Amino acid sequence: MTQNAQQGIIWLNMQRPPSGKRKTKSVPATRRARVARDSRAIYLPPASQAQSQYGTFADSKQAPIHRWFQYPAGFSYRAVEHVLAECGIVPGMVVYDPFAGTGTTLVVCKSKGIESFGVEAHPFVFEVASIKTFWDYDFARLDSLAARLGLEIQARLGEAESIDLAQTPELVRKCFSESNLRKLLFIRARVQELNEPYRAFFTVALTCALRQASGAATGWPYIAPKKRIQEKDGLQVFSRQVYQMIGDLKTIPAQFRQTSCHLVLGDARRTEFEDGKFDLSFTSPPYLNNYDYADRTRLETYFNGFASTWGDITEKVRSHLIISATTQINRGDYKPSNIISPTIRDIVPDIANELQSNVNRLSHLRLTHGGKKSYDIMVGQYFNDMTMALADNYRVLKPGAKSVWILGDSAPYGVYIPTEEILGQIALGVGFRNYTIQQLRERGDKWKGNTQRHHVALKESILTLTM
């Protein structure tokens, strides 16, 4: 057995003979690596303990820049650093993240002098990422504004008592005492008087301070206004956030502050980037786990006046996102019995049949469960949407490039959906040569005491696609 095979890294000859039949290379049957559905798909050994948290935000919570907004749907900046090094990505190359989120991939690339592009569909998350990736400030001006703003707000706080809270969304009112909320709203008004880019900087600082100041339990994924915690003074939390952000920016070497970083508010399913533009794609798309990304940022979007009702959130956010939650679905818009797209049926008919079978099973199961959640439509449409994203991702990569995806599998109503393997097979269908899957960690244990949930073991993995 070769040294590479012993390490679980197996190279396959993907040349096809003139007959059109695949030429495959025999793979040693080892405990550490196994062939998946076909010879172009390889399972690698599980990641090391140090790498097991790559799919979580744990590493980023204390890291400069990354820590500004504690986003639970984020992933580890160390995962990006690892893949950049493994793939030999250096300045002069270009990296792409089709689901940029709060900018983890882009921040890492910028800090290494590597040009990057990202697409994000959630307007609020896009704004956070935009500020996290803009570092070209006049620091003397930034310091001066921070000091002056703090003194001015402190001196004029008495004016906050006249603020009428009647128009403030109920959710926001429930998260703060009236005096603290008026203070936060007063800070917001003063920040809005600033000029850009400083207005955006201080707006994000205030937004990132909201959950820290709240007197309600605002941990992710749910806000629980009835569960009270120790409320913190809004001005003090805001000031601490501002100076932490300024301090983080000053740690960035001057030569990297102007590294090109391009963020687009858009749709990963249909971008306008030119063909063959990127040397690497690294991303973590929405998981198929019924997580409503629009709802989870309601406190921030409501506070800033971007939305004020469930309908606003649906119109301005949910309708633009990849379907991964039942709250995004109007059953009348879909036909579950024939939901799998013609594209999937054409490029991977076996996968299409498997998906449709699971959709049909979920259509039956939903009628036997309280809530009758539309998991059937969620599963079918998720893969329709992700197929479009994979096809566009393939289009914009250079020959020989890799596309790395951090993913989680799913089991709605106990029906197991091997998300990473299905997406790997679809990726082959859109043109990628091969793929590997490496498990990062087991997940879902924190819900095991919930009798309403399934008991299927779930995991998080890295799916690596090769052009």
NORHU-V187598 format. One record per pair of residues at least 12 apart in sequence whose ideal C-beta (glycine too) atoms are under 8 Angstrom apart, sorted by the first residue. I is the first residue (numbers start at 1). GAP is how many residues later the second one is. Records with the same first field share a line. If there is no record, write none. Layout:
BEGIN
I=GAP, GAP
END
This chain:
BEGIN
1=27, 29
5=23, 25, 28
6=24, 26
7=25
8=22, 24, 25, 36, 37
9=35
10=17, 18, 23, 32
12=12, 13, 15, 27, 28, 30, 422
13=12
14=26, 419, 420
22=16, 17, 18
24=15
25=14
27=12, 15
32=12, 13
33=12
36=385, 388, 401
37=384, 388
38=390
40=388, 393, 394, 395
41=380, 383, 384, 387, 393, 394, 395, 396
42=392, 393, 394, 395
43=393, 394, 395
44=392, 393, 394
45=393
46=392, 393, 394
47=391, 392, 393, 394, 415
51=27, 28, 31, 389
52=388, 389
53=23, 387, 388
54=21, 22, 24, 25, 28, 352, 386, 408
55=20, 21, 24, 229, 351, 353, 385, 386, 405, 407
56=19, 20, 385, 404
57=13, 14, 15, 16, 17, 18, 19
58=18
59=17, 18, 19
60=14, 15, 16, 17, 44
63=14
64=183, 184, 187
65=42, 46, 67, 183, 184, 187
66=38, 41, 66
67=177, 181
68=60, 63, 64, 136, 137, 140, 173, 176, 177, 180
69=33, 59, 63, 135, 138, 139
70=138, 141, 150
71=30, 31, 54, 57
72=148, 149, 224
73=28, 211, 213, 218, 220, 223
74=27, 28, 30, 210
75=29, 209, 331
76=28
77=27, 30, 31
79=203, 327, 383
80=24, 25, 28, 29, 202
81=27
83=197, 199, 321
84=24, 25, 28, 30, 196, 198
87=192, 193, 315
89=25, 190, 191
90=24
91=21, 22, 23, 24
93=21, 22, 186, 187
94=20, 21, 22, 23, 183, 184, 185
95=14, 19, 20, 21, 22, 183, 184, 185, 186, 187
96=20, 21, 22, 177, 181, 182, 184, 185, 186, 297, 300, 301
97=19, 20, 21, 22, 184, 185, 186
98=20, 21, 170, 173, 183, 185, 187, 291, 294, 295
99=20, 21, 169, 184, 185, 186, 187, 223, 290
100=18, 19, 20, 26, 29, 163, 183
101=19, 24, 28, 183
102=23, 26, 27, 30
103=15, 25, 26, 27, 29, 30, 160
105=13, 177, 178
106=12, 23, 26, 27, 155, 157
107=25, 26
109=150, 152
110=23, 25, 146, 149, 151
111=141, 145
112=144
113=142, 143, 146
114=145
115=144, 145, 146, 147
116=144, 145, 146
117=144, 145, 146, 147, 156, 160, 161
118=143, 144, 145, 146
119=144, 145, 147, 148, 149, 152
120=143, 144, 145, 146
121=144, 145, 146, 147, 199, 200, 201
122=171, 172, 175, 195, 198, 199
123=142, 183, 193, 194
124=173, 176, 177, 180, 182, 193
125=168, 172
126=137, 139
127=73, 77
128=76, 79, 80
129=134
130=70, 133
131=69, 70, 73
132=72
133=128, 130
134=63, 66, 127
135=114, 117, 121, 122, 123
136=121, 122
137=60, 61, 64, 112
139=107, 110, 111
141=57
142=56, 59, 104, 107
143=103
145=49, 53, 57
146=93, 96, 97, 100
149=41, 42, 45, 53, 93
150=85, 89, 92
152=38
153=33, 34, 37, 82
154=81
156=30, 34
157=26, 29, 78
159=27
160=22, 23, 25, 26
161=21
163=19, 22, 23
165=13, 16, 17, 20
168=13, 17
169=133, 139, 140
171=52, 54, 127, 128, 131
172=127, 130, 131
174=42, 51
175=35, 39, 40, 41, 43, 48, 50, 124
176=37, 38, 39, 40, 55, 58
177=38, 54
180=33, 35, 51, 53, 54
181=53
183=50, 51, 52
184=22, 26, 29, 50, 54, 119
187=19, 47, 48, 51
188=15, 18, 115, 116
191=12, 15
201=44
202=40
203=101
204=41
205=33, 36, 37, 40
206=32, 35
207=93, 96, 97
208=33
209=25, 28, 29, 31, 32
210=89, 90, 93
211=88
212=20, 25, 29
213=18, 19, 20, 21, 24, 25
214=15, 17, 85
215=13, 14, 15, 16
216=12, 13
217=12
218=81
220=76
221=70, 75
223=75, 76
267=53
268=17, 54, 121, 124, 125
269=53, 116, 119, 120, 123
270=118, 122
271=121, 125
273=123
274=122
275=120, 121
276=120, 121, 122, 123
277=119, 120, 121
278=118, 119, 120, 123
279=118, 119, 122
280=121, 122, 123, 124
281=112, 115, 116, 120, 121, 122, 123
282=121, 122
283=120, 121, 122, 123
284=121, 122, 123
285=37, 101, 104, 120, 122
286=35, 36, 38, 96
287=37, 120, 121, 123, 132
288=36, 90, 91, 94, 120, 121, 122, 124, 129, 131
289=35, 119, 121
290=34, 35, 36, 83, 85, 88, 122
291=33, 34
292=26, 33, 35, 36
293=24, 28, 31, 32
294=19, 20, 23, 24, 27, 33, 34
295=18, 32
297=20
298=15
301=12, 16
314=14
322=60, 63, 64, 67
323=54, 55, 58, 59, 62
324=54, 58
325=53
326=47, 48, 49, 51, 52
328=50
329=45, 48, 49, 52
331=43, 46
334=43, 46, 47
336=23, 24, 27, 40, 41, 44
337=23, 26
338=18
339=17, 20, 37, 38, 41, 42, 45
340=12, 15, 16, 19, 40, 43, 44
341=43, 46
343=41, 44, 45, 48
344=39, 40, 43, 82, 85
347=79, 82, 83
348=77, 78, 80, 81
351=71, 74, 75, 78
354=68
355=24, 25, 28, 67
356=24
358=21, 57, 59
359=17, 18, 20, 21
360=16
361=54
362=13, 14, 17, 50, 51, 53
363=13
365=48, 49, 50
366=47
369=44
373=39, 40
375=37, 38, 40
378=34
379=31, 33, 38
383=39, 40, 43
386=37, 40
387=39, 43
390=33, 36, 37, 40, 42, 75
391=39, 40
394=33, 36, 37, 38, 73
397=70
398=69
399=68
400=66, 67
401=65, 66
402=62, 63, 64, 65
403=24, 29, 61, 62, 63, 64
404=58, 59, 60, 61
405=15, 18, 57, 58, 59, 60
406=34, 54, 55, 56, 57
407=12, 13, 16, 53, 54, 55, 56
408=35, 50, 51, 52, 53
409=49, 50, 52
410=48
411=43, 45, 47
412=42
413=41
414=40, 41, 42
416=40
420=17, 41, 43
421=16
423=40
424=13, 39, 41
427=36, 38
431=36
432=33, 34, 35
433=33, 34
434=31, 32
435=28, 29, 30, 31
436=27, 28
437=24, 25, 26, 27
438=23, 24, 26
439=20, 21, 22
440=19, 20, 21, 22
441=18, 19
442=15, 16, 17
443=15, 16, 17
444=12, 13, 14
END
